Amino acid sequence: MKRSFLFGLGVMLLVNALLGLFASMAPDNKIGIGWYVAASVIQILIGGVAFKIASNAQPAAHRWPAVGMWFLGFVLGLPLGNGVSTGALLAVSAALR
């Protein structure tokens, strides 16, 4: 079940990074596009680590708990991705000031 959760989490992190890059193109943004790219790169790296760990995990023995863990990875992936990227941006901007 760890495998299903991490695959769901990794997919959602990558989707969140892609959506963040699309959102960075909006004309009413207050921060530069470089910060969005940095946040997306961090999310892509974390999603890659989640995929690497998931590929080494054992597959689930039963289908329905695996589907539930995949869905839980989706549900937790969006706020986790936003929290990681926002936290990283705040830390970098605080360190540069």
Phi and psi in degrees as a GROMACS rama.xvg file:
@    title "Ramachandran Plot"
@    xaxis  label "Phi"
@    yaxis  label "Psi"
@TYPE xy
-61.4327  -36.7357  LYS-2
-62.9346  -46.0052  ARG-3
-64.9168  -42.4589  SER-4
-62.6266  -44.7277  PHE-5
-70.1048  -34.274  LEU-6
-65.3599  -43.396  PHE-7
-62.8364  -41.0519  GLY-8
-65.47  -44.3031  LEU-9
-63.2655  -41.4934  GLY-10
-63.002  -44.1462  VAL-11
-68.5706  -34.7411  MET-12
-64.3841  -40.2755  LEU-13
-69.2365  -39.002  LEU-14
-64.4479  -41.5966  VAL-15
-64.0978  -38.5908  ASN-16
-65.765  -40.622  ALA-17
-65.2925  -43.4163  LEU-18
-65.3435  -34.4579  LEU-19
-64.9377  -37.8843  GLY-20
-67.1568  -38.2253  LEU-21
-65.7796  -38.3659  PHE-22
-68.8623  -25.6609  ALA-23
-69.2044  -17.6761  SER-24
-82.8265  -4.13733  MET-25
-65.6895  141.091  ALA-26
-75.1084  -12.6955  PRO-27
-101.351  22.0844  ASP-28
-74.5268  145.612  ASN-29
-94.9955  -16.506  LYS-30
-115.885  161.978  ILE-31
-72.935  161.737  GLY-32
-68.3183  -25.4168  ILE-33
-61.1312  -35.562  GLY-34
-68.7406  -38.6808  TRP-35
-65.8028  -39.6682  TYR-36
-64.547  -40.5609  VAL-37
-62.3833  -42.9658  ALA-38
-64.8151  -38.9536  ALA-39
-68.6296  -37.3903  SER-40
-63.8298  -40.5799  VAL-41
-62.7123  -43.9976  ILE-42
-65.402  -37.9487  GLN-43
-66.1808  -39.8097  ILE-44
-64.8205  -42.7217  LEU-45
-67.4276  -38.6694  ILE-46
-62.9882  -38.8626  GLY-47
-64.4341  -39.2526  GLY-48
-65.0656  -40.8746  VAL-49
-62.3769  -41.8437  ALA-50
-65.0132  -39.044  PHE-51
-64.7561  -44.9951  LYS-52
-65.5757  -40.1309  ILE-53
-65.8129  -34.8933  ALA-54
-70.3205  -22.5213  SER-55
-90.6978  -10.274  ASN-56
-80.8774  158.833  ALA-57
-75.0112  142.124  GLN-58
-68.3176  157.282  PRO-59
-70.8831  147.621  ALA-60
-78.6501  -29.5754  ALA-61
-123.641  153.531  HIS-62
-76.4336  -47.9962  ARG-63
-68.2458  -40.4546  TRP-64
-62.9755  -32.2731  PRO-65
-67.8265  -39.6613  ALA-66
-65.2135  -41.0684  VAL-67
-62.2269  -40.4808  GLY-68
-71.5287  -33.9881  MET-69
-61.3246  -46.2518  TRP-70
-63.6157  -40.001  PHE-71
-63.0577  -37.2114  LEU-72
-62.7477  -38.7424  GLY-73
-63.8623  -47.4806  PHE-74
-65.2341  -39.5632  VAL-75
-83.8811  -17.9743  LEU-76
-68.7483  -37.5554  GLY-77
-67.2181  -52.9538  LEU-78
-67.725  -32.1623  PRO-79
-66.5984  -42.1979  LEU-80
-63.8631  -42.5299  GLY-81
-65.9586  -40.3413  ASN-82
-65.8499  -39.6649  GLY-83
-65.7399  -46.848  VAL-84
-69.1536  -40.9252  SER-85
-66.3581  -42.3159  THR-86
-63.4414  -40.6268  GLY-87
-65.945  -42.2322  ALA-88
-64.7295  -40.7195  LEU-89
-65.6338  -40.6284  LEU-90
-65.5113  -43.0804  ALA-91
-68.1797  -42.7389  VAL-92
-68.719  -32.3074  SER-93
-71.1077  -34.6894  ALA-94
-71.3978  -29.945  ALA-95
-82.7316  -13.4141  LEU-96
